[in-house]
Amino acid sequence: MIVRLIVFITIFFIGWWLYRQFVVFKGQKTTSNTKKTKQKGTQAEQENMVRCLQCKTYVPLSHAIHDEQARPFCSAEHLKEFNQTN
Ligand SMILES: [Zn+2]
């Protein structure tokens, strides 16, 4: 009787474990789909890249800082440095 109970509990836990694995797998699949969507968004941003005049680094237009003459910079510090050196 006790052996049957142990077998029943073991089967129950294996079933529960398999269910957990399935849920985790499903969750990973959803996460990868979200990542793909995010990568698409990044690609769209990369189409609008501007070059920082100070360090020559390409930055997304939405992250760039522009001075009064619409010159792009990666950060406020580089805008300042550029204005000091020129
Ligand atoms: Zn810069």
PDB file of the backbone (N, CA, C, O) and the ligand in Angstrom, with CONECT records:
HET     ZN  A 101       1
ATOM      1  N   MET A   1       0.836  -1.216   0.000  1.00  0.00           N
ATOM      2  CA  MET A   1       0.000   0.000   0.000  1.00  0.00           C
ATOM      3  C   MET A   1       0.863   1.255   0.000  1.00  0.00           C
ATOM      4  O   MET A   1       0.622   2.190  -0.764  1.00  0.00           O
ATOM      5  N   ILE A   2       1.891   1.261   0.886  1.00  0.00           N
ATOM      6  CA  ILE A   2       2.793   2.416   0.959  1.00  0.00           C
ATOM      7  C   ILE A   2       3.584   2.539  -0.345  1.00  0.00           C
ATOM      8  O   ILE A   2       3.821   3.645  -0.831  1.00  0.00           O
ATOM      9  N   VAL A   3       3.994   1.387  -0.911  1.00  0.00           N
ATOM     10  CA  VAL A   3       4.746   1.400  -2.166  1.00  0.00           C
ATOM     11  C   VAL A   3       3.896   2.025  -3.266  1.00  0.00           C
ATOM     12  O   VAL A   3       4.392   2.844  -4.040  1.00  0.00           O
ATOM     13  N   ARG A   4       2.640   1.655  -3.342  1.00  0.00           N
ATOM     14  CA  ARG A   4       1.722   2.221  -4.332  1.00  0.00           C
ATOM     15  C   ARG A   4       1.616   3.732  -4.168  1.00  0.00           C
ATOM     16  O   ARG A   4       1.587   4.478  -5.147  1.00  0.00           O
ATOM     17  N   LEU A   5       1.559   4.164  -2.922  1.00  0.00           N
ATOM     18  CA  LEU A   5       1.462   5.600  -2.619  1.00  0.00           C
ATOM     19  C   LEU A   5       2.712   6.331  -3.107  1.00  0.00           C
ATOM     20  O   LEU A   5       2.633   7.401  -3.710  1.00  0.00           O
ATOM     21  N   ILE A   6       3.888   5.715  -2.824  1.00  0.00           N
ATOM     22  CA  ILE A   6       5.161   6.321  -3.240  1.00  0.00           C
ATOM     23  C   ILE A   6       5.204   6.404  -4.763  1.00  0.00           C
ATOM     24  O   ILE A   6       5.598   7.430  -5.317  1.00  0.00           O
ATOM     25  N   VAL A   7       4.796   5.316  -5.451  1.00  0.00           N
ATOM     26  CA  VAL A   7       4.788   5.290  -6.915  1.00  0.00           C
ATOM     27  C   VAL A   7       3.858   6.387  -7.438  1.00  0.00           C
ATOM     28  O   VAL A   7       4.192   7.094  -8.389  1.00  0.00           O
ATOM     29  N   PHE A   8       2.710   6.519  -6.819  1.00  0.00           N
ATOM     30  CA  PHE A   8       1.728   7.532  -7.229  1.00  0.00           C
ATOM     31  C   PHE A   8       2.311   8.938  -7.085  1.00  0.00           C
ATOM     32  O   PHE A   8       2.175   9.777  -7.975  1.00  0.00           O
ATOM     33  N   ILE A   9       2.962   9.175  -5.943  1.00  0.00           N
ATOM     34  CA  ILE A   9       3.558  10.491  -5.683  1.00  0.00           C
ATOM     35  C   ILE A   9       4.679  10.767  -6.685  1.00  0.00           C
ATOM     36  O   ILE A   9       4.805  11.879  -7.197  1.00  0.00           O
ATOM     37  N   THR A  10       5.510   9.721  -6.964  1.00  0.00           N
ATOM     38  CA  THR A  10       6.606   9.880  -7.926  1.00  0.00           C
ATOM     39  C   THR A  10       6.059  10.251  -9.299  1.00  0.00           C
ATOM     40  O   THR A  10       6.562  11.167  -9.951  1.00  0.00           O
ATOM     41  N   ILE A  11       5.023   9.533  -9.733  1.00  0.00           N
ATOM     42  CA  ILE A  11       4.412   9.823 -11.038  1.00  0.00           C
ATOM     43  C   ILE A  11       3.856  11.248 -11.046  1.00  0.00           C
ATOM     44  O   ILE A  11       3.987  11.973 -12.032  1.00  0.00           O
ATOM     45  N   PHE A  12       3.243  11.627  -9.951  1.00  0.00           N
ATOM     46  CA  PHE A  12       2.684  12.973  -9.828  1.00  0.00           C
ATOM     47  C   PHE A  12       3.780  14.029  -9.970  1.00  0.00           C
ATOM     48  O   PHE A  12       3.606  15.027 -10.669  1.00  0.00           O
ATOM     49  N   PHE A  13       4.918  13.796  -9.293  1.00  0.00           N
ATOM     50  CA  PHE A  13       6.013  14.776  -9.344  1.00  0.00           C
ATOM     51  C   PHE A  13       6.651  14.823 -10.724  1.00  0.00           C
ATOM     52  O   PHE A  13       7.029  15.892 -11.203  1.00  0.00           O
ATOM     53  N   ILE A  14       6.775  13.630 -11.382  1.00  0.00           N
ATOM     54  CA  ILE A  14       7.344  13.601 -12.735  1.00  0.00           C
ATOM     55  C   ILE A  14       6.431  14.386 -13.689  1.00  0.00           C
ATOM     56  O   ILE A  14       6.899  15.161 -14.523  1.00  0.00           O
ATOM     57  N   GLY A  15       5.129  14.164 -13.544  1.00  0.00           N
ATOM     58  CA  GLY A  15       4.161  14.891 -14.362  1.00  0.00           C
ATOM     59  C   GLY A  15       4.238  16.379 -14.124  1.00  0.00           C
ATOM     60  O   GLY A  15       4.191  17.174 -15.063  1.00  0.00           O
ATOM     61  N   TRP A  16       4.359  16.759 -12.847  1.00  0.00           N
ATOM     62  CA  TRP A  16       4.461  18.170 -12.489  1.00  0.00           C
ATOM     63  C   TRP A  16       5.752  18.768 -13.063  1.00  0.00           C
ATOM     64  O   TRP A  16       5.754  19.894 -13.561  1.00  0.00           O
ATOM     65  N   TRP A  17       6.862  17.993 -12.988  1.00  0.00           N
ATOM     66  CA  TRP A  17       8.159  18.453 -13.494  1.00  0.00           C
ATOM     67  C   TRP A  17       8.093  18.658 -15.009  1.00  0.00           C
ATOM     68  O   TRP A  17       8.586  19.652 -15.543  1.00  0.00           O
ATOM     69  N   LEU A  18       7.465  17.682 -15.688  1.00  0.00           N
ATOM     70  CA  LEU A  18       7.325  17.803 -17.145  1.00  0.00           C
ATOM     71  C   LEU A  18       6.490  19.036 -17.496  1.00  0.00           C
ATOM     72  O   LEU A  18       6.788  19.745 -18.458  1.00  0.00           O
ATOM     73  N   TYR A  19       5.454  19.280 -16.715  1.00  0.00           N
ATOM     74  CA  TYR A  19       4.606  20.453 -16.936  1.00  0.00           C
ATOM     75  C   TYR A  19       5.425  21.729 -16.770  1.00  0.00           C
ATOM     76  O   TYR A  19       5.295  22.669 -17.555  1.00  0.00           O
ATOM     77  N   ARG A  20       6.287  21.752 -15.719  1.00  0.00           N
ATOM     78  CA  ARG A  20       7.151  22.909 -15.461  1.00  0.00           C
ATOM     79  C   ARG A  20       8.096  23.138 -16.650  1.00  0.00           C
ATOM     80  O   ARG A  20       8.277  24.262 -17.117  1.00  0.00           O
ATOM     81  N   GLN A  21       8.700  22.015 -17.129  1.00  0.00           N
ATOM     82  CA  GLN A  21       9.616  22.118 -18.269  1.00  0.00           C
ATOM     83  C   GLN A  21       8.886  22.693 -19.480  1.00  0.00           C
ATOM     84  O   GLN A  21       9.423  23.538 -20.195  1.00  0.00           O
ATOM     85  N   PHE A  22       7.676  22.233 -19.698  1.00  0.00           N
ATOM     86  CA  PHE A  22       6.860  22.698 -20.825  1.00  0.00           C
ATOM     87  C   PHE A  22       6.576  24.192 -20.700  1.00  0.00           C
ATOM     88  O   PHE A  22       6.652  24.935 -21.679  1.00  0.00           O
ATOM     89  N   VAL A  23       6.248  24.617 -19.490  1.00  0.00           N
ATOM     90  CA  VAL A  23       5.947  26.033 -19.248  1.00  0.00           C
ATOM     91  C   VAL A  23       7.201  26.881 -19.495  1.00  0.00           C
ATOM     92  O   VAL A  23       7.127  27.945 -20.108  1.00  0.00           O
ATOM     93  N   VAL A  24       8.358  26.395 -19.008  1.00  0.00           N
ATOM     94  CA  VAL A  24       9.617  27.125 -19.193  1.00  0.00           C
ATOM     95  C   VAL A  24       9.937  27.210 -20.683  1.00  0.00           C
ATOM     96  O   VAL A  24      10.327  28.267 -21.177  1.00  0.00           O
ATOM     97  N   PHE A  25       9.773  26.094 -21.399  1.00  0.00           N
ATOM     98  CA  PHE A  25      10.044  26.061 -22.844  1.00  0.00           C
ATOM     99  C   PHE A  25       9.143  27.051 -23.576  1.00  0.00           C
ATOM    100  O   PHE A  25       9.591  27.789 -24.454  1.00  0.00           O
ATOM    101  N   LYS A  26       7.879  27.052 -23.200  1.00  0.00           N
ATOM    102  CA  LYS A  26       6.928  27.972 -23.822  1.00  0.00           C
ATOM    103  C   LYS A  26       7.309  29.420 -23.532  1.00  0.00           C
ATOM    104  O   LYS A  26       7.212  30.293 -24.394  1.00  0.00           O
ATOM    105  N   GLY A  27       7.752  29.653 -22.276  1.00  0.00           N
ATOM    106  CA  GLY A  27       8.169  30.995 -21.874  1.00  0.00           C
ATOM    107  C   GLY A  27       9.380  31.463 -22.659  1.00  0.00           C
ATOM    108  O   GLY A  27       9.458  32.624 -23.061  1.00  0.00           O
ATOM    109  N   GLN A  28      10.347  30.536 -22.880  1.00  0.00           N
ATOM    110  CA  GLN A  28      11.543  30.880 -23.651  1.00  0.00           C
ATOM    111  C   GLN A  28      11.174  31.232 -25.080  1.00  0.00           C
ATOM    112  O   GLN A  28      11.732  32.159 -25.667  1.00  0.00           O
ATOM    113  N   LYS A  29      10.229  30.483 -25.634  1.00  0.00           N
ATOM    114  CA  LYS A  29       9.795  30.733 -27.007  1.00  0.00           C
ATOM    115  C   LYS A  29       9.199  32.130 -27.131  1.00  0.00           C
ATOM    116  O   LYS A  29       9.467  32.854 -28.089  1.00  0.00           O
ATOM    117  N   THR A  30       8.390  32.491 -26.150  1.00  0.00           N
ATOM    118  CA  THR A  30       7.766  33.819 -26.137  1.00  0.00           C
ATOM    119  C   THR A  30       8.838  34.897 -26.001  1.00  0.00           C
ATOM    120  O   THR A  30       8.767  35.943 -26.646  1.00  0.00           O
ATOM    121  N   THR A  31       9.847  34.622 -25.140  1.00  0.00           N
ATOM    122  CA  THR A  31      10.920  35.600 -24.927  1.00  0.00           C
ATOM    123  C   THR A  31      11.704  35.814 -26.220  1.00  0.00           C
ATOM    124  O   THR A  31      12.026  36.949 -26.569  1.00  0.00           O
ATOM    125  N   SER A  32      12.018  34.708 -26.945  1.00  0.00           N
ATOM    126  CA  SER A  32      12.786  34.841 -28.175  1.00  0.00           C
ATOM    127  C   SER A  32      11.993  35.623 -29.223  1.00  0.00           C
ATOM    128  O   SER A  32      12.564  36.381 -30.007  1.00  0.00           O
ATOM    129  N   ASN A  33      10.681  35.431 -29.229  1.00  0.00           N
ATOM    130  CA  ASN A  33       9.838  36.186 -30.151  1.00  0.00           C
ATOM    131  C   ASN A  33       9.890  37.674 -29.821  1.00  0.00           C
ATOM    132  O   ASN A  33       9.940  38.523 -30.711  1.00  0.00           O
ATOM    133  N   THR A  34       9.876  37.968 -28.536  1.00  0.00           N
ATOM    134  CA  THR A  34       9.948  39.361 -28.092  1.00  0.00           C
ATOM    135  C   THR A  34      11.291  39.954 -28.504  1.00  0.00           C
ATOM    136  O   THR A  34      11.366  41.100 -28.949  1.00  0.00           O
ATOM    137  N   LYS A  35      12.366  39.150 -28.350  1.00  0.00           N
ATOM    138  CA  LYS A  35      13.705  39.610 -28.724  1.00  0.00           C
ATOM    139  C   LYS A  35      13.748  39.938 -30.215  1.00  0.00           C
ATOM    140  O   LYS A  35      14.318  40.951 -30.620  1.00  0.00           O
ATOM    141  N   LYS A  36      13.138  39.067 -31.030  1.00  0.00           N
ATOM    142  CA  LYS A  36      13.131  39.289 -32.474  1.00  0.00           C
ATOM    143  C   LYS A  36      12.435  40.610 -32.798  1.00  0.00           C
ATOM    144  O   LYS A  36      12.879  41.371 -33.658  1.00  0.00           O
ATOM    145  N   THR A  37      11.338  40.862 -32.093  1.00  0.00           N
ATOM    146  CA  THR A  37      10.602  42.108 -32.307  1.00  0.00           C
ATOM    147  C   THR A  37      11.480  43.290 -31.913  1.00  0.00           C
ATOM    148  O   THR A  37      11.494  44.316 -32.594  1.00  0.00           O
ATOM    149  N   LYS A  38      12.222  43.139 -30.799  1.00  0.00           N
ATOM    150  CA  LYS A  38      13.096  44.209 -30.342  1.00  0.00           C
ATOM    151  C   LYS A  38      14.210  44.445 -31.359  1.00  0.00           C
ATOM    152  O   LYS A  38      14.570  45.589 -31.637  1.00  0.00           O
ATOM    153  N   GLN A  39      14.766  43.339 -31.925  1.00  0.00           N
ATOM    154  CA  GLN A  39      15.836  43.474 -32.919  1.00  0.00           C
ATOM    155  C   GLN A  39      15.327  44.224 -34.141  1.00  0.00           C
ATOM    156  O   GLN A  39      16.050  45.023 -34.736  1.00  0.00           O
ATOM    157  N   LYS A  40      14.086  43.963 -34.508  1.00  0.00           N
ATOM    158  CA  LYS A  40      13.493  44.680 -35.636  1.00  0.00           C
ATOM    159  C   LYS A  40      13.439  46.170 -35.335  1.00  0.00           C
ATOM    160  O   LYS A  40      13.715  47.006 -36.195  1.00  0.00           O
ATOM    161  N   GLY A  41      13.076  46.484 -34.095  1.00  0.00           N
ATOM    162  CA  GLY A  41      13.027  47.875 -33.672  1.00  0.00           C
ATOM    163  C   GLY A  41      14.401  48.514 -33.720  1.00  0.00           C
ATOM    164  O   GLY A  41      14.539  49.676 -34.104  1.00  0.00           O
ATOM    165  N   THR A  42      15.448  47.736 -33.319  1.00  0.00           N
ATOM    166  CA  THR A  42      16.817  48.238 -33.347  1.00  0.00           C
ATOM    167  C   THR A  42      17.246  48.486 -34.791  1.00  0.00           C
ATOM    168  O   THR A  42      17.905  49.484 -35.082  1.00  0.00           O
ATOM    169  N   GLN A  43      16.876  47.582 -35.694  1.00  0.00           N
ATOM    170  CA  GLN A  43      17.237  47.744 -37.100  1.00  0.00           C
ATOM    171  C   GLN A  43      16.625  49.018 -37.668  1.00  0.00           C
ATOM    172  O   GLN A  43      17.248  49.724 -38.462  1.00  0.00           O
ATOM    173  N   ALA A  44      15.405  49.297 -37.252  1.00  0.00           N
ATOM    174  CA  ALA A  44      14.731  50.507 -37.720  1.00  0.00           C
ATOM    175  C   ALA A  44      15.483  51.737 -37.219  1.00  0.00           C
ATOM    176  O   ALA A  44      15.607  52.734 -37.930  1.00  0.00           O
ATOM    177  N   GLU A  45      15.992  51.651 -35.961  1.00  0.00           N
ATOM    178  CA  GLU A  45      16.763  52.755 -35.395  1.00  0.00           C
ATOM    179  C   GLU A  45      18.086  52.928 -36.134  1.00  0.00           C
ATOM    180  O   GLU A  45      18.549  54.047 -36.355  1.00  0.00           O
ATOM    181  N   GLN A  46      18.692  51.787 -36.516  1.00  0.00           N
ATOM    182  CA  GLN A  46      19.993  51.849 -37.186  1.00  0.00           C
ATOM    183  C   GLN A  46      19.897  52.534 -38.546  1.00  0.00           C
ATOM    184  O   GLN A  46      20.908  53.009 -39.064  1.00  0.00           O
ATOM    185  N   GLU A  47      18.745  52.593 -39.113  1.00  0.00           N
ATOM    186  CA  GLU A  47      18.567  53.281 -40.389  1.00  0.00           C
ATOM    187  C   GLU A  47      18.749  54.787 -40.229  1.00  0.00           C
ATOM    188  O   GLU A  47      19.096  55.485 -41.181  1.00  0.00           O
ATOM    189  N   ASN A  48      18.513  55.276 -39.017  1.00  0.00           N
ATOM    190  CA  ASN A  48      18.637  56.706 -38.754  1.00  0.00           C
ATOM    191  C   ASN A  48      19.818  56.952 -37.803  1.00  0.00           C
ATOM    192  O   ASN A  48      19.639  57.474 -36.702  1.00  0.00           O
ATOM    193  N   MET A  49      21.018  56.570 -38.239  1.00  0.00           N
ATOM    194  CA  MET A  49      22.206  56.770 -37.419  1.00  0.00           C
ATOM    195  C   MET A  49      22.879  58.076 -37.806  1.00  0.00           C
ATOM    196  O   MET A  49      22.950  58.432 -38.983  1.00  0.00           O
ATOM    197  N   VAL A  50      23.366  58.776 -36.809  1.00  0.00           N
ATOM    198  CA  VAL A  50      24.118  60.004 -37.049  1.00  0.00           C
ATOM    199  C   VAL A  50      25.500  59.854 -36.418  1.00  0.00           C
ATOM    200  O   VAL A  50      25.670  59.102 -35.458  1.00  0.00           O
ATOM    201  N   ARG A  51      26.484  60.570 -36.956  1.00  0.00           N
ATOM    202  CA  ARG A  51      27.852  60.447 -36.485  1.00  0.00           C
ATOM    203  C   ARG A  51      28.197  61.605 -35.557  1.00  0.00           C
ATOM    204  O   ARG A  51      28.000  62.776 -35.883  1.00  0.00           O
ATOM    205  N   CYS A  52      28.719  61.238 -34.392  1.00  0.00           N
ATOM    206  CA  CYS A  52      29.164  62.260 -33.443  1.00  0.00           C
ATOM    207  C   CYS A  52      30.374  62.974 -34.030  1.00  0.00           C
ATOM    208  O   CYS A  52      31.334  62.319 -34.436  1.00  0.00           O
ATOM    209  N   LEU A  53      30.350  64.276 -34.082  1.00  0.00           N
ATOM    210  CA  LEU A  53      31.441  65.054 -34.690  1.00  0.00           C
ATOM    211  C   LEU A  53      32.697  65.028 -33.829  1.00  0.00           C
ATOM    212  O   LEU A  53      33.790  65.286 -34.333  1.00  0.00           O
ATOM    213  N   GLN A  54      32.566  64.722 -32.545  1.00  0.00           N
ATOM    214  CA  GLN A  54      33.710  64.719 -31.631  1.00  0.00           C
ATOM    215  C   GLN A  54      34.441  63.381 -31.634  1.00  0.00           C
ATOM    216  O   GLN A  54      35.654  63.357 -31.839  1.00  0.00           O
ATOM    217  N   CYS A  55      33.749  62.275 -31.416  1.00  0.00           N
ATOM    218  CA  CYS A  55      34.405  60.970 -31.307  1.00  0.00           C
ATOM    219  C   CYS A  55      34.149  60.081 -32.514  1.00  0.00           C
ATOM    220  O   CYS A  55      34.608  58.939 -32.538  1.00  0.00           O
ATOM    221  N   LYS A  56      33.429  60.574 -33.517  1.00  0.00           N
ATOM    222  CA  LYS A  56      33.156  59.865 -34.777  1.00  0.00           C
ATOM    223  C   LYS A  56      32.399  58.546 -34.562  1.00  0.00           C
ATOM    224  O   LYS A  56      32.506  57.621 -35.367  1.00  0.00           O
ATOM    225  N   THR A  57      31.651  58.477 -33.489  1.00  0.00           N
ATOM    226  CA  THR A  57      30.867  57.283 -33.206  1.00  0.00           C
ATOM    227  C   THR A  57      29.454  57.455 -33.750  1.00  0.00           C
ATOM    228  O   THR A  57      28.859  58.527 -33.636  1.00  0.00           O
ATOM    229  N   TYR A  58      28.932  56.398 -34.335  1.00  0.00           N
ATOM    230  CA  TYR A  58      27.561  56.447 -34.837  1.00  0.00           C
ATOM    231  C   TYR A  58      26.585  56.202 -33.688  1.00  0.00           C
ATOM    232  O   TYR A  58      26.713  55.228 -32.946  1.00  0.00           O
ATOM    233  N   VAL A  59      25.645  57.068 -33.558  1.00  0.00           N
ATOM    234  CA  VAL A  59      24.627  56.950 -32.510  1.00  0.00           C
ATOM    235  C   VAL A  59      23.244  57.040 -33.162  1.00  0.00           C
ATOM    236  O   VAL A  59      23.077  57.739 -34.162  1.00  0.00           O
ATOM    237  N   PRO A  60      22.254  56.340 -32.604  1.00  0.00           N
ATOM    238  CA  PRO A  60      20.896  56.466 -33.138  1.00  0.00           C
ATOM    239  C   PRO A  60      20.401  57.905 -33.041  1.00  0.00           C
ATOM    240  O   PRO A  60      20.689  58.615 -32.078  1.00  0.00           O
ATOM    241  N   LEU A  61      19.668  58.308 -34.034  1.00  0.00           N
ATOM    242  CA  LEU A  61      19.178  59.695 -34.092  1.00  0.00           C
ATOM    243  C   LEU A  61      18.420  60.080 -32.821  1.00  0.00           C
ATOM    244  O   LEU A  61      18.518  61.209 -32.342  1.00  0.00           O
ATOM    245  N   SER A  62      17.657  59.111 -32.282  1.00  0.00           N
ATOM    246  CA  SER A  62      16.863  59.389 -31.080  1.00  0.00           C
ATOM    247  C   SER A  62      17.748  59.580 -29.854  1.00  0.00           C
ATOM    248  O   SER A  62      17.325  60.200 -28.878  1.00  0.00           O
ATOM    249  N   HIS A  63      19.018  59.037 -29.894  1.00  0.00           N
ATOM    250  CA  HIS A  63      19.935  59.174 -28.757  1.00  0.00           C
ATOM    251  C   HIS A  63      20.891  60.342 -28.940  1.00  0.00           C
ATOM    252  O   HIS A  63      21.595  60.722 -28.004  1.00  0.00           O
ATOM    253  N   ALA A  64      20.921  60.907 -30.122  1.00  0.00           N
ATOM    254  CA  ALA A  64      21.890  61.957 -30.422  1.00  0.00           C
ATOM    255  C   ALA A  64      21.436  63.303 -29.861  1.00  0.00           C
ATOM    256  O   ALA A  64      20.248  63.560 -29.667  1.00  0.00           O
ATOM    257  N   ILE A  65      22.430  64.146 -29.611  1.00  0.00           N
ATOM    258  CA  ILE A  65      22.171  65.512 -29.134  1.00  0.00           C
ATOM    259  C   ILE A  65      22.618  66.459 -30.240  1.00  0.00           C
ATOM    260  O   ILE A  65      23.699  66.288 -30.802  1.00  0.00           O
ATOM    261  N   HIS A  66      21.804  67.444 -30.551  1.00  0.00           N
ATOM    262  CA  HIS A  66      22.135  68.401 -31.608  1.00  0.00           C
ATOM    263  C   HIS A  66      22.351  69.789 -31.026  1.00  0.00           C
ATOM    264  O   HIS A  66      21.674  70.210 -30.088  1.00  0.00           O
ATOM    265  N   ASP A  67      23.311  70.482 -31.613  1.00  0.00           N
ATOM    266  CA  ASP A  67      23.523  71.868 -31.179  1.00  0.00           C
ATOM    267  C   ASP A  67      22.637  72.798 -32.004  1.00  0.00           C
ATOM    268  O   ASP A  67      21.796  72.339 -32.776  1.00  0.00           O
ATOM    269  N   GLU A  68      22.830  74.105 -31.839  1.00  0.00           N
ATOM    270  CA  GLU A  68      21.960  75.081 -32.511  1.00  0.00           C
ATOM    271  C   GLU A  68      22.108  75.025 -34.028  1.00  0.00           C
ATOM    272  O   GLU A  68      21.216  75.460 -34.756  1.00  0.00           O
ATOM    273  N   GLN A  69      23.251  74.482 -34.514  1.00  0.00           N
ATOM    274  CA  GLN A  69      23.442  74.346 -35.959  1.00  0.00           C
ATOM    275  C   GLN A  69      23.078  72.949 -36.450  1.00  0.00           C
ATOM    276  O   GLN A  69      23.460  72.568 -37.556  1.00  0.00           O
ATOM    277  N   ALA A  70      22.349  72.186 -35.650  1.00  0.00           N
ATOM    278  CA  ALA A  70      21.853  70.851 -35.974  1.00  0.00           C
ATOM    279  C   ALA A  70      22.977  69.849 -36.227  1.00  0.00           C
ATOM    280  O   ALA A  70      22.809  68.904 -36.998  1.00  0.00           O
ATOM    281  N   ARG A  71      24.124  70.056 -35.575  1.00  0.00           N
ATOM    282  CA  ARG A  71      25.234  69.101 -35.696  1.00  0.00           C
ATOM    283  C   ARG A  71      25.046  68.003 -34.649  1.00  0.00           C
ATOM    284  O   ARG A  71      24.763  68.299 -33.488  1.00  0.00           O
ATOM    285  N   PRO A  72      25.200  66.753 -35.044  1.00  0.00           N
ATOM    286  CA  PRO A  72      24.914  65.657 -34.102  1.00  0.00           C
ATOM    287  C   PRO A  72      26.099  65.314 -33.195  1.00  0.00           C
ATOM    288  O   PRO A  72      27.257  65.345 -33.610  1.00  0.00           O
ATOM    289  N   PHE A  73      25.768  64.987 -31.950  1.00  0.00           N
ATOM    290  CA  PHE A  73      26.755  64.535 -30.968  1.00  0.00           C
ATOM    291  C   PHE A  73      26.166  63.380 -30.168  1.00  0.00           C
ATOM    292  O   PHE A  73      24.951  63.271 -30.005  1.00  0.00           O
ATOM    293  N   CYS A  74      27.070  62.507 -29.665  1.00  0.00           N
ATOM    294  CA  CYS A  74      26.603  61.343 -28.912  1.00  0.00           C
ATOM    295  C   CYS A  74      26.209  61.738 -27.497  1.00  0.00           C
ATOM    296  O   CYS A  74      25.361  61.090 -26.884  1.00  0.00           O
ATOM    297  N   SER A  75      26.820  62.796 -26.973  1.00  0.00           N
ATOM    298  CA  SER A  75      26.521  63.206 -25.603  1.00  0.00           C
ATOM    299  C   SER A  75      26.713  64.703 -25.451  1.00  0.00           C
ATOM    300  O   SER A  75      27.317  65.355 -26.303  1.00  0.00           O
ATOM    301  N   ALA A  76      26.199  65.235 -24.368  1.00  0.00           N
ATOM    302  CA  ALA A  76      26.312  66.668 -24.094  1.00  0.00           C
ATOM    303  C   ALA A  76      27.771  67.061 -23.875  1.00  0.00           C
ATOM    304  O   ALA A  76      28.183  68.170 -24.214  1.00  0.00           O
ATOM    305  N   GLU A  77      28.568  66.115 -23.288  1.00  0.00           N
ATOM    306  CA  GLU A  77      29.990  66.397 -23.048  1.00  0.00           C
ATOM    307  C   GLU A  77      30.729  66.605 -24.367  1.00  0.00           C
ATOM    308  O   GLU A  77      31.570  67.497 -24.481  1.00  0.00           O
ATOM    309  N   HIS A  78      30.411  65.776 -25.362  1.00  0.00           N
ATOM    310  CA  HIS A  78      31.089  65.893 -26.655  1.00  0.00           C
ATOM    311  C   HIS A  78      30.653  67.152 -27.395  1.00  0.00           C
ATOM    312  O   HIS A  78      31.445  67.744 -28.129  1.00  0.00           O
ATOM    313  N   LEU A  79      29.424  67.561 -27.213  1.00  0.00           N
ATOM    314  CA  LEU A  79      28.962  68.822 -27.776  1.00  0.00           C
ATOM    315  C   LEU A  79      29.788  69.966 -27.191  1.00  0.00           C
ATOM    316  O   LEU A  79      30.237  70.857 -27.912  1.00  0.00           O
ATOM    317  N   LYS A  80      29.980  69.926 -25.874  1.00  0.00           N
ATOM    318  CA  LYS A  80      30.753  70.931 -25.149  1.00  0.00           C
ATOM    319  C   LYS A  80      32.216  70.930 -25.634  1.00  0.00           C
ATOM    320  O   LYS A  80      32.786  71.976 -25.942  1.00  0.00           O
ATOM    321  N   GLU A  81      32.808  69.711 -25.692  1.00  0.00           N
ATOM    322  CA  GLU A  81      34.210  69.570 -26.111  1.00  0.00           C
ATOM    323  C   GLU A  81      34.399  70.093 -27.531  1.00  0.00           C
ATOM    324  O   GLU A  81      35.374  70.785 -27.824  1.00  0.00           O
ATOM    325  N   PHE A  82      33.451  69.752 -28.412  1.00  0.00           N
ATOM    326  CA  PHE A  82      33.556  70.181 -29.795  1.00  0.00           C
ATOM    327  C   PHE A  82      33.510  71.702 -29.894  1.00  0.00           C
ATOM    328  O   PHE A  82      34.266  72.302 -30.658  1.00  0.00           O
ATOM    329  N   ASN A  83      32.637  72.312 -29.132  1.00  0.00           N
ATOM    330  CA  ASN A  83      32.523  73.767 -29.135  1.00  0.00           C
ATOM    331  C   ASN A  83      33.772  74.428 -28.532  1.00  0.00           C
ATOM    332  O   ASN A  83      34.128  75.540 -28.922  1.00  0.00           O
ATOM    333  N   GLN A  84      34.433  73.758 -27.593  1.00  0.00           N
ATOM    334  CA  GLN A  84      35.659  74.303 -26.982  1.00  0.00           C
ATOM    335  C   GLN A  84      36.848  74.211 -27.936  1.00  0.00           C
ATOM    336  O   GLN A  84      37.677  75.119 -27.988  1.00  0.00           O
ATOM    337  N   THR A  85      36.931  73.109 -28.694  1.00  0.00           N
ATOM    338  CA  THR A  85      38.077  72.902 -29.596  1.00  0.00           C
ATOM    339  C   THR A  85      37.900  73.633 -30.918  1.00  0.00           C
ATOM    340  O   THR A  85      38.880  73.895 -31.615  1.00  0.00           O
ATOM    341  N   ASN A  86      36.663  73.966 -31.271  1.00  0.00           N
ATOM    342  CA  ASN A  86      36.434  74.685 -32.528  1.00  0.00           C
ATOM    343  C   ASN A  86      35.951  76.105 -32.249  1.00  0.00           C
ATOM    344  O   ASN A  86      35.704  76.868 -33.183  1.00  0.00           O
TER     345      ASN A  86
HETATM  346 ZN    ZN A 101      30.911  61.510 -29.100  1.00  0.00          ZN2+
END
